[in-house]
Amino acid sequence: MSDQPAVRELRLVVTADDYDAALHFYRDVLGLTERGAFSSPDGRVTILDAGRATLELADPGHAAFVDDVEVGRRVAGHIRVAFRVDDSAAATSELAAAGAEVMAEPTRTPWNSLNSRLEGPGDLQLTLFTELDG
């Protein structure tokens, strides 16, 4: 094993039935920058930069705990995408105006962040979180 990490980038690939609406939502409203766009004979793909990526693994008990904190009940499937934003309350309002379903308004978590939960295009559950000081 070398000192270099084997993985250089994490890409979450989402198939969205309404590609144009999903692209508008994630690129134009959420603000992910476009790194590339490609087409094939039967479709299109756009690669959006979401900043630093991490893979968060949770067991079912912890996933249920996070759902309870953020939403008040178990709602997520096996994948939920979390975006760190500067102002989760403002971002929640902006994404809701762009068509996301707000499942839970921003709430302060036991780990001292302000988290909201939305259902976004591509059938993705989204957590928007802002780290709070002290």
MDAnalysis code that builds the backbone (N, CA, C; Angstrom):
import MDAnalysis as mda
import numpy as np

u = mda.Universe.empty(402, n_residues=134, atom_resindex=np.repeat(np.arange(134), 3), trajectory=True)
u.add_TopologyAttr("name", ["N", "CA", "C"] * 134)
u.add_TopologyAttr("resid", np.arange(1, 135))
u.add_TopologyAttr("resname", ["MET", "SER", "ASP", "GLN", "PRO", "ALA", "VAL", "ARG", "GLU", "LEU", "ARG", "LEU", "VAL", "VAL", "THR", "ALA", "ASP", "ASP", "TYR", "ASP", "ALA", "ALA", "LEU", "HIS", "PHE", "TYR", "ARG", "ASP", "VAL", "LEU", "GLY", "LEU", "THR", "GLU", "ARG", "GLY", "ALA", "PHE", "SER", "SER", "PRO", "ASP", "GLY", "ARG", "VAL", "THR", "ILE", "LEU", "ASP", "ALA", "GLY", "ARG", "ALA", "THR", "LEU", "GLU", "LEU", "ALA", "ASP", "PRO", "GLY", "HIS", "ALA", "ALA", "PHE", "VAL", "ASP", "ASP", "VAL", "GLU", "VAL", "GLY", "ARG", "ARG", "VAL", "ALA", "GLY", "HIS", "ILE", "ARG", "VAL", "ALA", "PHE", "ARG", "VAL", "ASP", "ASP", "SER", "ALA", "ALA", "ALA", "THR", "SER", "GLU", "LEU", "ALA", "ALA", "ALA", "GLY", "ALA", "GLU", "VAL", "MET", "ALA", "GLU", "PRO", "THR", "ARG", "THR", "PRO", "TRP", "ASN", "SER", "LEU", "ASN", "SER", "ARG", "LEU", "GLU", "GLY", "PRO", "GLY", "ASP", "LEU", "GLN", "LEU", "THR", "LEU", "PHE", "THR", "GLU", "LEU", "ASP", "GLY"])
u.atoms.positions = np.array([
    [0.846, -1.181, 0.000],
    [0.000, 0.000, 0.000],
    [0.889, 1.242, 0.000],
    [0.622, 2.151, -0.901],
    [1.419, 3.372, -0.977],
    [0.877, 4.418, -0.023],
    [1.638, 5.501, 0.108],
    [1.195, 6.614, 0.949],
    [0.115, 7.445, 0.260],
    [-0.057, 7.257, -1.038],
    [-1.063, 7.990, -1.800],
    [-2.430, 7.341, -1.608],
    [-3.482, 8.138, -1.444],
    [-4.822, 7.544, -1.336],
    [-5.217, 6.884, -2.659],
    [-5.887, 5.763, -2.561],
    [-6.305, 5.035, -3.761],
    [-7.459, 5.735, -4.469],
    [-8.289, 6.440, -3.737],
    [-9.448, 7.119, -4.314],
    [-9.147, 8.605, -4.407],
    [-9.373, 9.181, -5.550],
    [-9.095, 10.609, -5.794],
    [-10.344, 11.475, -5.753],
    [-11.495, 10.890, -5.984],
    [-12.726, 11.677, -6.069],
    [-13.911, 10.766, -5.811],
    [-14.920, 11.287, -5.149],
    [-16.177, 10.585, -4.958],
    [-17.208, 11.238, -5.868],
    [-17.872, 10.436, -6.678],
    [-18.967, 10.932, -7.515],
    [-20.232, 10.185, -7.156],
    [-21.252, 10.921, -6.847],
    [-22.575, 10.369, -6.633],
    [-23.320, 10.555, -7.950],
    [-23.719, 9.488, -8.583],
    [-24.386, 9.548, -9.881],
    [-25.883, 9.387, -9.654],
    [-26.652, 10.374, -10.090],
    [-28.089, 10.376, -9.900],
    [-28.760, 10.367, -11.273],
    [-29.657, 9.435, -11.487],
    [-30.453, 9.398, -12.706],
    [-31.766, 10.121, -12.430],
    [-31.984, 11.223, -13.126],
    [-33.179, 12.041, -12.907],
    [-34.070, 11.979, -14.142],
    [-35.324, 11.611, -13.950],
    [-36.268, 11.550, -15.072],
    [-36.410, 12.904, -15.748],
    [-36.491, 13.980, -14.972],
    [-36.551, 15.333, -15.537],
    [-35.164, 15.962, -15.389],
    [-34.301, 15.617, -16.325],
    [-32.891, 16.044, -16.296],
    [-32.764, 17.562, -16.240],
    [-33.506, 18.265, -17.081],
    [-33.389, 19.718, -17.134],
    [-33.785, 20.366, -15.811],
    [-34.855, 19.899, -15.214],
    [-35.294, 20.447, -13.923],
    [-34.266, 20.147, -12.836],
    [-33.727, 18.930, -12.844],
    [-32.723, 18.572, -11.840],
    [-31.459, 19.397, -12.029],
    [-31.026, 19.586, -13.270],
    [-29.836, 20.396, -13.540],
    [-30.042, 21.830, -13.063],
    [-31.190, 22.398, -13.369],
    [-31.492, 23.756, -12.914],
    [-31.455, 23.841, -11.386],
    [-32.075, 22.882, -10.736],
    [-32.156, 22.884, -9.276],
    [-30.778, 22.811, -8.640],
    [-29.981, 21.822, -9.023],
    [-28.694, 21.597, -8.361],
    [-27.618, 22.588, -8.807],
    [-27.618, 22.973, -10.072],
    [-26.604, 23.909, -10.569],
    [-27.001, 25.356, -10.303],
    [-28.189, 25.734, -10.751],
    [-28.571, 27.142, -10.745],
    [-29.127, 27.621, -9.415],
    [-29.820, 26.760, -8.698],
    [-30.420, 27.186, -7.422],
    [-29.504, 26.840, -6.257],
    [-29.087, 25.583, -6.138],
    [-28.201, 25.200, -5.037],
    [-26.808, 25.784, -5.228],
    [-26.388, 25.982, -6.474],
    [-25.128, 26.659, -6.736],
    [-23.926, 25.768, -6.977],
    [-24.159, 24.483, -7.307],
    [-23.030, 23.617, -7.628],
    [-22.473, 24.042, -8.996],
    [-21.161, 24.176, -9.096],
    [-20.567, 24.653, -10.345],
    [-20.384, 23.498, -11.326],
    [-20.587, 23.815, -12.590],
    [-20.488, 22.811, -13.636],
    [-19.029, 22.567, -13.993],
    [-18.601, 21.309, -13.909],
    [-17.226, 20.928, -14.276],
    [-17.157, 20.357, -15.668],
    [-18.246, 19.849, -16.169],
    [-18.255, 19.276, -17.509],
    [-19.639, 18.800, -17.864],
    [-19.892, 18.745, -19.182],
    [-21.169, 18.237, -19.673],
    [-20.880, 17.417, -20.921],
    [-21.552, 16.286, -21.023],
    [-21.304, 15.361, -22.117],
    [-22.625, 14.789, -22.589],
    [-22.641, 14.338, -23.830],
    [-23.849, 13.707, -24.341],
    [-23.481, 12.397, -25.017],
    [-24.460, 11.541, -25.082],
    [-24.342, 10.271, -25.774],
    [-25.466, 10.253, -26.805],
    [-25.522, 9.248, -27.641],
    [-26.622, 9.206, -28.614],
    [-28.006, 9.231, -27.952],
    [-28.098, 8.752, -26.712],
    [-29.402, 8.654, -26.065],
    [-29.596, 9.561, -24.859],
    [-28.635, 10.423, -24.534],
    [-28.841, 11.232, -23.344],
    [-27.714, 12.188, -23.038],
    [-27.784, 12.745, -21.833],
    [-26.835, 13.764, -21.385],
    [-26.422, 13.509, -19.942],
    [-25.262, 14.055, -19.591],
    [-24.775, 14.029, -18.217],
    [-24.048, 15.338, -17.960],
    [-24.185, 15.854, -16.763],
    [-23.450, 17.035, -16.321],
    [-22.772, 16.692, -15.011],
    [-21.505, 17.047, -14.902],
    [-20.746, 16.815, -13.671],
    [-20.696, 18.136, -12.920],
    [-21.210, 18.125, -11.707],
    [-21.285, 19.318, -10.866],
    [-20.322, 19.182, -9.701],
    [-19.617, 20.247, -9.400],
    [-18.662, 20.252, -8.297],
    [-19.390, 20.602, -7.009],
    [-19.318, 19.700, -6.046],
    [-19.974, 19.899, -4.758],
    [-18.961, 20.164, -3.650],
    [-17.768, 20.621, -4.009],
    [-16.759, 20.869, -2.982],
    [-16.142, 19.574, -2.515],
    [-15.714, 19.562, -1.294],
    [-15.083, 18.374, -0.720],
    [-16.115, 17.284, -0.514],
    [-15.780, 16.073, -0.871],
    [-16.707, 14.948, -0.712],
    [-16.231, 14.028, 0.403],
    [-17.169, 13.495, 1.141],
    [-16.889, 12.459, 2.120],
    [-17.934, 11.371, 1.948],
    [-17.623, 10.188, 2.384],
    [-18.578, 9.095, 2.411],
    [-18.898, 8.827, 3.870],
    [-20.135, 9.042, 4.235],
    [-20.573, 8.848, 5.618],
    [-21.352, 7.545, 5.690],
    [-20.838, 6.599, 6.429],
    [-21.509, 5.319, 6.596],
    [-22.203, 5.297, 7.952],
    [-23.446, 4.893, 7.969],
    [-24.210, 4.834, 9.217],
    [-24.911, 3.496, 9.300],
    [-25.031, 2.987, 10.512],
    [-25.839, 1.782, 10.673],
    [-27.306, 2.205, 10.793],
    [-28.255, 1.271, 10.669],
    [-29.670, 1.638, 10.689],
    [-30.095, 2.406, 11.942],
    [-29.511, 2.078, 13.078],
    [-29.873, 2.780, 14.311],
    [-29.494, 4.245, 14.281],
    [-28.287, 4.537, 13.809],
    [-27.866, 5.935, 13.744],
    [-28.631, 6.685, 12.657],
    [-28.896, 6.035, 11.520],
    [-29.678, 6.677, 10.470],
    [-31.065, 7.056, 10.991],
    [-31.660, 6.176, 11.788],
    [-32.966, 6.465, 12.379],
    [-32.865, 7.630, 13.359],
    [-31.772, 7.696, 14.126],
    [-31.564, 8.797, 15.063],
    [-31.480, 10.129, 14.327],
    [-30.711, 10.183, 13.236],
    [-30.575, 11.422, 12.466],
    [-31.920, 11.825, 11.875],
    [-32.665, 10.875, 11.329],
    [-34.004, 11.183, 10.813],
    [-34.884, 11.760, 11.921],
    [-34.822, 11.163, 13.104],
    [-35.631, 11.637, 14.218],
    [-35.252, 13.068, 14.608],
    [-33.954, 13.367, 14.646],
    [-33.488, 14.707, 14.987],
    [-33.934, 15.721, 13.932],
    [-33.743, 15.372, 12.656],
    [-34.008, 16.323, 11.586],
    [-35.473, 16.412, 11.186],
    [-36.196, 15.284, 11.250],
    [-37.558, 15.256, 10.723],
    [-38.594, 14.850, 11.766],
    [-38.175, 14.095, 12.773],
    [-39.112, 13.656, 13.800],
    [-39.605, 12.236, 13.616],
    [-39.160, 11.583, 12.530],
    [-39.552, 10.196, 12.262],
    [-38.624, 9.625, 11.205],
    [-38.654, 8.328, 11.016],
    [-37.810, 7.664, 10.020],
    [-38.377, 7.931, 8.627],
    [-37.582, 8.552, 7.750],
    [-38.063, 8.907, 6.418],
    [-37.088, 8.567, 5.295],
    [-35.801, 8.496, 5.583],
    [-34.816, 8.330, 4.519],
    [-34.679, 6.882, 4.091],
    [-34.322, 6.713, 2.848],
    [-33.961, 5.396, 2.348],
    [-32.499, 5.140, 2.684],
    [-31.846, 4.326, 1.890],
    [-30.458, 3.998, 2.207],
    [-29.478, 5.067, 1.733],
    [-29.940, 6.055, 0.968],
    [-29.068, 7.154, 0.548],
    [-29.737, 8.482, 0.856],
    [-28.972, 9.368, 1.456],
    [-29.378, 10.745, 1.729],
    [-28.150, 11.590, 1.436],
    [-28.324, 12.708, 0.757],
    [-27.203, 13.565, 0.404],
    [-27.220, 14.790, 1.319],
    [-26.084, 15.067, 1.943],
    [-25.979, 16.219, 2.845],
    [-25.045, 17.258, 2.230],
    [-25.512, 18.507, 2.190],
    [-24.729, 19.612, 1.670],
    [-24.479, 20.614, 2.788],
    [-23.213, 20.942, 3.029],
    [-22.883, 22.000, 3.980],
    [-23.019, 23.330, 3.254],
    [-23.825, 24.211, 3.797],
    [-24.083, 25.528, 3.214],
    [-23.846, 26.599, 4.274],
    [-23.675, 27.827, 3.830],
    [-23.424, 28.916, 4.769],
    [-24.650, 29.272, 5.601],
    [-25.842, 29.149, 5.032],
    [-27.076, 29.524, 5.728],
    [-28.160, 28.520, 5.346],
    [-28.344, 27.505, 6.170],
    [-29.290, 26.443, 5.830],
    [-30.734, 26.947, 5.786],
    [-31.069, 27.930, 6.581],
    [-32.442, 28.467, 6.553],
    [-32.711, 29.147, 5.217],
    [-31.801, 30.002, 4.783],
    [-31.978, 30.696, 3.502],
    [-31.942, 29.708, 2.341],
    [-31.023, 28.753, 2.373],
    [-30.915, 27.767, 1.300],
    [-32.169, 26.896, 1.235],
    [-32.737, 26.559, 2.386],
    [-33.971, 25.781, 2.415],
    [-35.093, 26.536, 1.728],
    [-35.230, 27.813, 2.037],
    [-36.269, 28.634, 1.398],
    [-36.055, 28.734, -0.104],
    [-34.814, 28.914, -0.501],
    [-34.494, 29.035, -1.921],
    [-34.804, 27.745, -2.681],
    [-34.413, 26.610, -2.107],
    [-34.668, 25.338, -2.771],
    [-36.158, 24.992, -2.785],
    [-36.861, 25.377, -1.726],
    [-38.315, 25.158, -1.699],
    [-38.989, 25.973, -2.795],
    [-38.556, 27.208, -2.981],
    [-39.117, 28.048, -4.036],
    [-38.836, 27.468, -5.420],
    [-37.763, 26.671, -5.527],
    [-37.401, 26.047, -6.803],
    [-38.045, 24.677, -6.971],
    [-38.894, 24.273, -6.032],
    [-39.645, 23.041, -6.210],
    [-39.331, 21.906, -5.268],
    [-38.343, 22.049, -4.395],
    [-38.061, 20.980, -3.438],
    [-39.179, 20.921, -2.399],
    [-39.455, 19.722, -1.937],
    [-40.433, 19.551, -0.861],
    [-39.699, 19.626, 0.469],
    [-40.097, 20.567, 1.315],
    [-39.481, 20.694, 2.632],
    [-40.121, 19.659, 3.545],
    [-39.307, 18.744, 4.014],
    [-39.781, 17.706, 4.924],
    [-39.661, 18.180, 6.367],
    [-38.652, 19.005, 6.624],
    [-38.453, 19.551, 7.968],
    [-37.665, 20.845, 7.852],
    [-38.157, 21.871, 8.506],
    [-37.473, 23.164, 8.544],
    [-36.169, 23.022, 9.326],
    [-35.258, 23.983, 9.198],
    [-33.987, 23.910, 9.924],
    [-34.205, 23.768, 11.432],
    [-33.448, 22.842, 11.998],
    [-33.505, 22.604, 13.434],
    [-32.084, 22.421, 13.965],
    [-31.860, 22.896, 15.175],
    [-30.539, 22.728, 15.796],
    [-30.380, 21.286, 16.247],
    [-29.249, 20.689, 15.897],
    [-28.995, 19.287, 16.208],
    [-28.149, 19.146, 17.469],
    [-28.104, 17.943, 18.047],
    [-27.236, 17.714, 19.199],
    [-25.754, 17.884, 18.863],
    [-25.389, 17.808, 17.581],
    [-23.987, 17.985, 17.180],
    [-23.703, 19.416, 16.740],
    [-24.608, 20.348, 17.105],
    [-24.434, 21.794, 16.951],
    [-24.353, 22.251, 15.496],
    [-25.307, 21.787, 14.729],
    [-25.472, 22.323, 13.384],
    [-26.953, 22.618, 13.189],
    [-27.237, 23.420, 12.185],
    [-28.619, 23.756, 11.854],
    [-28.961, 22.988, 10.585],
    [-29.825, 21.980, 10.711],
    [-30.108, 21.055, 9.612],
    [-31.561, 21.139, 9.178],
    [-31.772, 21.066, 7.864],
    [-33.110, 20.928, 7.309],
    [-33.127, 19.691, 6.434],
    [-34.322, 19.234, 6.094],
    [-34.453, 18.048, 5.246],
    [-35.414, 18.378, 4.120],
    [-35.028, 18.026, 2.896],
    [-35.839, 18.269, 1.720],
    [-35.857, 17.042, 0.824],
    [-36.865, 16.978, -0.021],
    [-36.911, 15.994, -1.096],
    [-36.623, 16.768, -2.367],
    [-35.522, 16.428, -3.027],
    [-35.097, 17.155, -4.210],
    [-35.312, 16.367, -5.482],
    [-35.029, 16.994, -6.624],
    [-35.148, 16.294, -7.903],
    [-34.268, 15.049, -7.934],
    [-34.668, 14.089, -8.729],
    [-33.942, 12.838, -8.822],
    [-34.248, 11.920, -7.663],
    [-35.349, 12.203, -6.952],
    [-35.759, 11.402, -5.792],
    [-34.664, 11.319, -4.737],
    [-33.974, 12.443, -4.511],
    [-32.922, 12.480, -3.491],
    [-33.424, 13.184, -2.251],
    [-33.204, 12.560, -1.112],
    [-33.426, 13.253, 0.147],
    [-32.182, 14.052, 0.454],
    [-32.371, 15.318, 0.775],
    [-31.270, 16.230, 1.022],
    [-31.302, 16.738, 2.451],
    [-30.138, 16.765, 3.074],
    [-29.948, 17.502, 4.311],
    [-29.115, 18.722, 3.957],
    [-29.580, 19.894, 4.352],
    [-28.767, 21.099, 4.264],
    [-28.320, 21.395, 5.680],
    [-27.006, 21.598, 5.881],
    [-26.550, 21.855, 7.235],
    [-25.565, 23.014, 7.268],
    [-25.673, 23.754, 8.360],
    [-24.767, 24.859, 8.658],
    [-24.146, 24.565, 10.015],
    [-22.820, 24.549, 10.057],
    [-22.129, 24.356, 11.335],
    [-22.281, 25.624, 12.181],
    [-22.674, 25.454, 13.443],
    [-22.871, 26.579, 14.346],
    [-21.649, 26.737, 15.249],
    [-21.358, 27.952, 15.629],
    [-20.213, 28.210, 16.531],
    [-20.573, 27.812, 17.954],
    [-19.535, 27.360, 18.662],
    [-19.601, 27.076, 20.084],
    [-20.711, 26.260, 20.502],
])
